[in-house]
Amino acid sequence: MISALVVCMTTCSCENGSPDSIGVVTPFHNEESEIHYITSTDKIIFPQFLENKDDISLFSRLLYTNFDYDLTNKPLGETLTVEGGYKCDMKFSNGKFFRFAYNKNYGIVDDKGNVKLQGVYSSIKQLRPDLFELIYNGSKTYATVDADNNFVFVEDDSFKWVFGKTKPEITQSVTNSGDNIADVHDAMKSYLKTPDGKIVYDRGFDSVVESSKKTLGIECESVFTAHSGGVCYVIVFDKFYNYKVYEGSYGNVQVQLSEKNGSCYILSNDHLLQIVNLFSCFDYEESKAMKPIDNFVSVELNSAKNNNTKYYICDNGYCEITSVSETGEAPVKTVYNVSKECFADVLEWINLVLSTEYTGV
């Protein structure tokens, strides 16, 4: 249902009068059908998801995690009985293994009830998908799991890199040399490598840079921002080089309506293209007489491909478009008069589409 509405909003609302300053994405225009707006102005409502401010986060759109240390080492909340009658309070390796208590100590059984580690350890933690930390008589020891799901104790030197302070390394290589310099540049890929030499996320990117933890507002060991094919990735590492990959931000949206105010990020490249396309479809009439009013939607993009464009549209038809170029030229701001249904369309897109980044629908 949502995808059908998106197609309708980004095609049926198109007019021929869109200004050049926002023609970033060429809109599809159906010449055989009459142009009309799909959203009535009497159906304008404030997006409910924006009222749940605690759910609005730059890290709402998780794409991948290789291992979640905190979640894995968190007790289940209730005792789970596995085969053999073992009562377990924690599971490891996605349910392959379980921690059971024995005389105030802990051991590990598998999902068939086979004992893998005797109940003699005062603490058992899984640090990585391939590494467990065990405390026995006050001393730490470490174990991995072999192909037969047996725990194998390992020497310190084989996992010393896990506890080092070496940051993931950014490297570059050419995937296809090509015939000229331009081909070489296009084929150059950047990679993130952990200290054991493994490629993070199993792929190369057009660019990778280390980012500021403070600026992004996240507690972690290190964080990197990568771009590939127009998509932005934020890669977050914990102290054991486990990592999560999020889709990054392409812009910010703010809504002021009926004394309610809320804001969020645009965390999908597809949604970025949709909102740019939607604005480029409207019929614009340049105006110096129009004035902004309190009910508005502000969409500020920070994607390089869209030249940091800012759209500001009100429910009286006022629409202000500001474009900032990458070359450092002065911002260009133009005021337009648009149909009131344009505001309704934008708000409806926020309600139906943008909301899915935060509600999981």
Helices and strands as residue ranges (DSSP letters): H 2-9, G 20-22, G 41-43, G 48-51, G 53-55, E 62-65, H 69-72, E 80-81, E 87-92, G 93-95, E 97-102, E 105-110, E 115-121, E 123-128, E 131-136, E 139-145, E 151-153, G 156-158, G 160-163, E 169-174, H 181-187, E 188-193, G 200-202, E 207-210, H 213-216, E 222-228, E 231-237, E 243-247, E 251-257, E 260-266, H 269-280, E 285-286, E 296-301, G 304-306, E 310-314, E 318-323, E 332-337, H 340-349, I 350-354, H 356-359
